[in-house]
Amino acid sequence: MLTSERLDRLNPLVSVIVPNFNHRDFLPQRVQSISEQLYQYIEIILLDDCSNDDSQAILRQFKESDARVVHCEFNLENSGRPISQWIKGLQVARGKYVWIAESDDFSDSNFIHTLLGVMESDQRIGIGYCASVQVDASSAHVGHFELNSPLFEYNLWQKDFVLDGKYLVDGYFPIRNIIPNASAALFSRELLVKHIYKAADFSLVADWLVYIHIALESRIAFVNQPLNYCRVHSTSVTRSHSIASYRRMLRERLSIFRTLFEHANMTTHGASALKQMLENRHKFVRAERLYAKINNAHSPNKLYGLYGFNDIAKYIVDRTNTAHLPAFVIDKSKAGNQYNHIPITAIEDVDMDDVGVIAILSLRYAAEMEDELRKRGFDGEVLIV
């Protein structure tokens, strides 16, 4: 990594693109975290995708207060695709590097300085990113992104690395998007501009496709420091847990697999990921059926809980009004965290006497989960997705 003195001499310009839509509650913290960056040689591009809250007033105020804002543009109609705002920002960006500072997230003041030091030390790096902390709407920490997977041979993200992007495309990107939050990354503007249009028609996994194309011709750097804070809340794009959005996600992910087949080696793990995705293509239909069962079975005099923290758990929580939310989610690996203020806990810590219904959210392990519940003294109704 380059020293502060060396960075100051090189002074590469960083273009900070802030795409916003209806995030008035989070914008002040976002723009403050940009203003407080220790690395100061930046230009700021503010974009609004036809918000109907007070976002635009906040952006105008920020434009007046920071001379580094070089562009501020408000759409008259919503574009419907976050990637279109990235494209619009890139059309006016002049920096060597680009930071897509999503409007509901925020960052540590060392964010740019740290990643820039890594990228400037190796001109082959196309993307540099850091670890992220998940926060809720009130900025309380609710967890970290878990980048490991049973399909990965080992967890790369326990330490810093700089790796050939093709290696990651062959063995990791087919399984999941290993850059889970755009706000956590700095990009080579040249490479981002080159590949952004390949995802122009995507709405849910456009970033994933762009990262793959950049990785195929560059190196990828990771810094194991939590310098980015990713917001998890009811209006975030990543929480569009619905049947329609999941079907759209499947179509777009299949396009990603086509890209991988054309440009990379499809490893055994990658093939397993494709098989798993196809096997799970009906999971939100099952989730909706389970949601109806819960409503029918749940007594207001008894608590109900979910067993297994996954997309179906998120779907049920997001789908449910406040009065009927589950009291807990059982998942030992995530115990101590929470999702939408619902505690995630180990099964040993649940008082079964107060619980009437528990919904098991894994078909694969349903029998073992039910057996464990009975061993713990649960005598209520068990529902299985």
C-alpha positions as CSV (number, residue, x, y, z in Angstrom):
1,M,0.0,0.0,0.0
2,L,1.3,3.5,-0.8
3,T,2.0,5.9,2.0
4,S,-0.1,9.1,2.6
5,E,2.8,11.2,1.4
6,R,3.1,9.3,-1.9
7,L,-0.6,9.4,-2.5
8,D,-0.6,13.2,-1.9
9,R,2.1,13.5,-4.6
10,L,0.3,11.4,-7.1
11,N,-3.1,13.0,-6.4
12,P,-5.3,10.7,-8.5
13,L,-8.8,12.1,-8.9
14,V,-11.6,10.0,-7.5
15,S,-15.1,10.6,-8.9
16,V,-17.8,10.0,-6.2
17,I,-21.1,9.2,-7.7
18,V,-24.1,9.4,-5.4
19,P,-27.2,7.8,-6.9
20,N,-30.3,8.5,-4.8
21,F,-33.9,7.5,-4.7
22,N,-36.2,8.4,-1.7
23,H,-33.4,8.2,0.9
24,R,-33.9,11.5,2.7
25,D,-33.5,9.8,6.1
26,F,-30.1,8.5,5.2
27,L,-28.7,11.2,2.9
28,P,-27.3,13.5,5.6
29,Q,-25.2,10.7,7.1
30,R,-24.1,9.7,3.6
31,V,-23.0,13.1,2.4
32,Q,-21.3,13.8,5.7
33,S,-19.2,10.6,5.4
34,I,-18.2,11.8,1.9
35,S,-17.2,15.3,3.1
36,E,-15.2,13.8,6.0
37,Q,-13.0,11.6,3.8
38,L,-9.3,12.1,4.7
39,Y,-8.4,11.9,1.0
40,Q,-9.7,15.2,-0.4
41,Y,-8.9,15.1,-4.1
42,I,-12.4,14.1,-5.2
43,E,-15.2,15.3,-7.5
44,I,-18.8,14.6,-6.4
45,I,-21.6,13.8,-8.7
46,L,-25.1,14.0,-7.2
47,L,-28.0,12.2,-9.0
48,D,-31.7,11.8,-8.0
49,D,-34.0,9.3,-9.7
50,C,-37.2,11.3,-9.3
51,S,-37.6,11.0,-5.5
52,N,-40.9,12.0,-4.0
53,D,-39.5,12.8,-0.5
54,D,-37.3,15.7,0.5
55,S,-34.1,14.1,-0.9
56,Q,-33.6,16.8,-3.6
57,A,-33.6,19.6,-1.1
58,I,-30.9,17.8,0.9
59,L,-28.8,17.3,-2.3
60,R,-29.2,20.9,-3.2
61,Q,-28.0,22.0,0.2
62,F,-25.0,19.7,0.0
63,K,-24.1,21.1,-3.5
64,E,-24.1,24.6,-2.0
65,S,-21.9,23.6,1.0
66,D,-19.2,21.6,-0.9
67,A,-17.4,23.1,-3.8
68,R,-16.3,19.7,-5.0
69,V,-19.8,18.9,-6.2
70,V,-19.3,19.3,-10.0
71,H,-22.6,17.9,-11.2
72,C,-26.1,17.7,-9.7
73,E,-29.0,16.3,-11.8
74,F,-32.5,15.2,-11.0
75,N,-34.6,12.8,-13.2
76,L,-38.1,13.9,-14.1
77,E,-39.1,10.2,-14.3
78,N,-37.9,7.2,-12.3
79,S,-35.5,5.1,-14.4
80,G,-36.5,1.8,-12.8
81,R,-32.9,0.5,-12.9
82,P,-30.2,1.6,-10.4
83,I,-27.6,0.8,-13.1
84,S,-28.9,3.6,-15.3
85,Q,-27.8,6.1,-12.6
86,W,-24.4,4.6,-12.6
87,I,-24.2,5.1,-16.4
88,K,-25.4,8.7,-16.1
89,G,-22.8,9.5,-13.4
90,L,-20.0,7.9,-15.5
91,Q,-20.9,10.1,-18.5
92,V,-19.6,13.1,-16.6
93,A,-17.0,11.5,-14.3
94,R,-13.4,12.5,-14.9
95,G,-11.6,10.7,-12.2
96,K,-9.1,7.8,-12.6
97,Y,-11.2,6.0,-10.0
98,V,-14.9,5.8,-9.3
99,W,-16.7,5.3,-6.0
100,I,-20.5,4.5,-6.3
101,A,-21.5,5.9,-2.9
102,E,-25.0,4.5,-2.6
103,S,-27.2,7.0,-0.8
104,D,-28.4,4.9,2.0
105,D,-25.0,3.7,3.1
106,F,-22.1,5.5,4.7
107,S,-18.4,5.1,5.2
108,D,-15.4,5.4,7.5
109,S,-13.3,8.6,6.8
110,N,-10.4,6.3,5.8
111,F,-12.3,4.5,3.1
112,I,-11.0,6.2,0.0
113,H,-7.5,6.7,1.4
114,T,-7.1,3.0,2.3
115,L,-8.4,1.5,-1.0
116,L,-6.6,4.1,-3.1
117,G,-3.3,3.2,-1.5
118,V,-3.9,-0.4,-2.5
119,M,-5.0,0.3,-6.1
120,E,-2.2,2.9,-6.8
121,S,0.4,0.3,-5.7
122,D,-0.7,-2.1,-8.5
123,Q,-2.0,-0.6,-11.7
124,R,-3.5,-4.0,-12.7
125,I,-6.2,-3.8,-10.0
126,G,-9.6,-3.0,-11.5
127,I,-11.6,-3.2,-8.3
128,G,-10.6,-2.7,-4.7
129,Y,-13.1,-3.3,-1.9
130,C,-13.3,-3.6,1.8
131,A,-15.2,-5.5,4.5
132,S,-18.7,-4.1,5.2
133,V,-20.8,-3.8,8.4
134,Q,-24.6,-4.2,8.0
135,V,-26.6,-1.5,9.8
136,D,-30.3,-1.0,10.2
137,A,-32.4,2.2,9.6
138,S,-31.1,3.7,12.9
139,S,-27.5,2.9,12.0
140,A,-27.3,0.2,14.7
141,H,-25.0,-2.7,13.7
142,V,-26.9,-5.8,12.8
143,G,-24.2,-8.0,11.4
144,H,-21.4,-8.5,8.8
145,F,-21.6,-9.8,5.3
146,E,-20.7,-13.5,5.4
147,L,-18.8,-14.1,2.2
148,N,-18.0,-17.7,2.9
149,S,-20.0,-20.6,1.3
150,P,-20.1,-24.4,1.6
151,L,-19.1,-24.3,-2.1
152,F,-15.9,-22.3,-1.4
153,E,-12.9,-24.4,-0.6
154,Y,-11.8,-21.8,2.0
155,N,-12.7,-18.3,3.1
156,L,-10.6,-15.8,1.3
157,W,-11.9,-12.9,3.2
158,Q,-10.2,-13.5,6.5
159,K,-7.3,-11.4,5.4
160,D,-6.2,-8.9,2.7
161,F,-5.6,-10.2,-0.8
162,V,-4.8,-9.1,-4.4
163,L,-5.7,-11.9,-6.8
164,D,-6.0,-12.4,-10.5
165,G,-9.7,-11.7,-11.4
166,K,-9.9,-14.7,-13.7
167,Y,-9.2,-16.9,-10.6
168,L,-12.1,-15.4,-8.8
169,V,-14.4,-15.7,-11.9
170,D,-13.5,-19.3,-12.3
171,G,-14.1,-20.4,-8.7
172,Y,-16.1,-17.8,-6.8
173,F,-18.2,-15.4,-8.9
174,P,-20.4,-18.3,-10.3
175,I,-21.5,-19.1,-6.7
176,R,-22.3,-15.6,-5.5
177,N,-21.6,-12.0,-6.0
178,I,-18.4,-11.7,-3.8
179,I,-18.7,-7.9,-3.9
180,P,-22.0,-7.7,-2.1
181,N,-22.2,-3.9,-1.7
182,A,-21.1,-1.4,-4.4
183,S,-20.5,1.3,-1.8
184,A,-17.6,-0.9,-0.5
185,A,-15.6,-0.6,-3.7
186,L,-13.4,1.7,-5.7
187,F,-13.3,1.0,-9.5
188,S,-11.0,1.8,-12.3
189,R,-13.1,4.3,-14.3
190,E,-11.7,3.0,-17.6
191,L,-12.8,-0.5,-16.9
192,L,-16.1,0.4,-15.4
193,V,-17.0,2.6,-18.4
194,K,-15.9,-0.2,-20.8
195,H,-18.2,-2.8,-19.3
196,I,-21.1,-0.9,-17.7
197,Y,-23.3,-1.0,-20.8
198,K,-23.3,-4.8,-20.9
199,A,-25.6,-4.7,-17.9
200,A,-27.8,-1.8,-19.0
201,D,-30.9,-3.9,-19.3
202,F,-30.4,-5.6,-15.9
203,S,-32.3,-4.5,-12.8
204,L,-31.3,-6.8,-10.0
205,V,-27.8,-8.3,-10.6
206,A,-26.4,-5.7,-13.0
207,D,-23.5,-5.0,-10.6
208,W,-22.6,-8.7,-10.5
209,L,-22.3,-9.0,-14.3
210,V,-20.2,-5.8,-14.5
211,Y,-17.8,-7.1,-11.8
212,I,-17.3,-10.3,-13.7
213,H,-16.3,-8.5,-16.9
214,I,-13.9,-6.2,-15.0
215,A,-12.4,-9.2,-13.2
216,L,-11.8,-11.1,-16.4
217,E,-9.2,-8.4,-17.4
218,S,-7.8,-7.2,-14.1
219,R,-6.8,-8.0,-10.6
220,I,-9.2,-7.7,-7.6
221,A,-8.0,-6.4,-4.2
222,F,-9.7,-6.9,-0.8
223,V,-9.0,-5.1,2.4
224,N,-10.2,-6.8,5.5
225,Q,-11.2,-3.6,7.4
226,P,-14.8,-2.7,8.0
227,L,-14.7,0.8,6.3
228,N,-18.2,0.6,4.7
229,Y,-21.6,0.5,6.4
230,C,-24.3,-1.0,4.3
231,R,-27.9,-0.2,5.2
232,V,-30.4,-3.0,5.5
233,H,-33.9,-1.6,5.6
234,S,-37.4,-2.0,4.2
235,T,-36.8,0.0,1.0
236,S,-33.4,-1.3,0.0
237,V,-33.0,-2.9,-3.4
238,T,-31.4,-6.0,-1.8
239,R,-34.6,-6.7,0.2
240,S,-37.0,-7.1,-2.7
241,H,-38.0,-10.5,-1.5
242,S,-41.0,-11.2,-3.7
243,I,-42.0,-13.9,-6.1
244,A,-41.8,-11.5,-9.1
245,S,-38.4,-10.2,-8.2
246,Y,-37.0,-13.7,-7.6
247,R,-38.2,-14.8,-11.0
248,R,-36.5,-11.8,-12.5
249,M,-33.4,-12.6,-10.5
250,L,-33.4,-16.1,-12.0
251,R,-33.5,-14.8,-15.5
252,E,-30.7,-12.3,-14.9
253,R,-28.6,-14.9,-13.1
254,L,-29.0,-17.3,-16.0
255,S,-27.5,-14.5,-18.2
256,I,-24.6,-14.4,-15.9
257,F,-24.0,-18.1,-16.2
258,R,-24.0,-17.7,-20.0
259,T,-21.3,-15.1,-19.6
260,L,-19.3,-17.5,-17.4
261,F,-19.6,-20.3,-19.9
262,E,-18.3,-18.1,-22.7
263,H,-15.4,-16.5,-20.8
264,A,-14.4,-18.7,-17.9
265,N,-13.9,-22.3,-16.7
266,M,-17.1,-23.6,-15.2
267,T,-15.7,-25.4,-12.2
268,T,-17.5,-28.2,-10.3
269,H,-18.5,-25.6,-7.6
270,G,-19.9,-23.3,-10.3
271,A,-21.9,-26.1,-11.8
272,S,-23.2,-26.9,-8.4
273,A,-24.3,-23.3,-7.9
274,L,-26.2,-23.4,-11.2
275,K,-27.9,-26.7,-10.2
276,Q,-28.8,-25.3,-6.8
277,M,-30.3,-22.1,-8.3
278,L,-32.5,-24.1,-10.7
279,E,-33.6,-26.4,-7.9
280,N,-34.6,-23.4,-5.7
281,R,-36.5,-21.6,-8.5
282,H,-39.8,-22.1,-6.8
283,K,-38.8,-21.2,-3.3
284,F,-40.8,-18.0,-3.0
285,V,-43.9,-19.8,-4.2
286,R,-43.3,-22.2,-1.3
287,A,-42.6,-19.2,1.0
288,E,-46.0,-17.6,0.2
289,R,-47.7,-20.9,0.9
290,L,-45.9,-21.2,4.2
291,Y,-46.8,-17.6,5.1
292,A,-50.5,-18.4,4.6
293,K,-50.1,-21.5,6.8
294,I,-48.5,-19.4,9.6
295,N,-51.3,-16.9,9.5
296,N,-53.8,-19.8,9.8
297,A,-52.0,-21.6,12.6
298,H,-50.7,-18.7,14.7
299,S,-52.5,-17.9,17.9
300,P,-52.2,-14.3,19.3
301,N,-51.7,-15.9,22.7
302,K,-48.6,-17.7,21.6
303,L,-45.4,-16.6,20.0
304,Y,-44.2,-18.0,16.7
305,G,-40.7,-18.3,15.3
306,L,-38.8,-19.2,12.2
307,Y,-36.0,-21.9,12.1
308,G,-33.3,-21.0,9.6
309,F,-32.1,-17.6,8.5
310,N,-32.3,-17.4,4.7
311,D,-34.1,-15.6,1.9
312,I,-37.4,-17.2,2.8
313,A,-37.0,-15.9,6.4
314,K,-36.4,-12.4,5.0
315,Y,-39.4,-12.8,2.6
316,I,-41.7,-13.7,5.5
317,V,-40.4,-10.9,7.7
318,D,-40.7,-8.3,5.0
319,R,-44.1,-9.6,4.0
320,T,-45.6,-9.4,7.5
321,N,-47.1,-6.4,9.2
322,T,-45.7,-5.4,12.6
323,A,-48.5,-7.0,14.6
324,H,-47.7,-10.5,13.3
325,L,-44.0,-10.5,13.0
326,P,-42.2,-13.6,14.3
327,A,-40.7,-13.4,17.8
328,F,-37.3,-14.9,16.8
329,V,-35.3,-16.6,14.1
330,I,-33.3,-19.7,15.1
331,D,-29.9,-19.9,13.4
332,K,-26.9,-20.7,15.5
333,S,-24.4,-19.4,13.0
334,K,-26.0,-15.9,13.0
335,A,-27.0,-15.9,16.7
336,G,-26.6,-12.4,18.3
337,N,-27.6,-10.5,15.2
338,Q,-31.0,-9.3,14.2
339,Y,-33.0,-8.7,11.1
340,N,-35.5,-5.9,11.0
341,H,-35.3,-5.8,14.8
342,I,-36.1,-9.5,15.1
343,P,-33.5,-11.4,17.1
344,I,-31.6,-14.2,15.5
345,T,-30.8,-16.7,18.3
346,A,-29.5,-20.2,19.0
347,I,-32.1,-22.9,19.7
348,E,-30.8,-23.3,23.2
349,D,-31.8,-19.8,24.1
350,V,-35.5,-20.1,23.1
351,D,-38.1,-20.6,25.8
352,M,-40.3,-23.2,24.1
353,D,-43.1,-22.9,26.7
354,D,-44.2,-19.6,25.2
355,V,-44.1,-20.7,21.5
356,G,-47.0,-22.1,19.6
357,V,-45.7,-22.4,16.1
358,I,-42.2,-22.8,14.5
359,A,-41.8,-22.7,10.8
360,I,-38.8,-24.7,9.4
361,L,-37.3,-22.9,6.4
362,S,-35.1,-25.7,5.0
363,L,-36.3,-28.7,3.1
364,R,-33.0,-30.3,3.2
365,Y,-32.6,-30.3,6.9
366,A,-36.3,-30.3,8.0
367,A,-36.3,-33.7,9.6
368,E,-33.2,-32.9,11.7
369,M,-34.5,-29.5,12.7
370,E,-37.9,-30.9,13.8
371,D,-36.1,-33.6,15.8
372,E,-34.0,-31.0,17.5
373,L,-37.1,-28.9,18.3
374,R,-38.8,-31.9,19.9
375,K,-35.6,-32.7,21.9
376,R,-35.7,-29.2,23.3
377,G,-39.3,-29.8,24.5
378,F,-41.2,-28.0,21.8
379,D,-44.7,-29.5,21.6
380,G,-46.4,-27.0,19.4
381,E,-47.1,-27.0,15.6
382,V,-44.2,-27.4,13.2
383,L,-44.7,-26.0,9.7
384,I,-42.2,-26.9,6.9
385,V,-41.6,-24.7,3.8
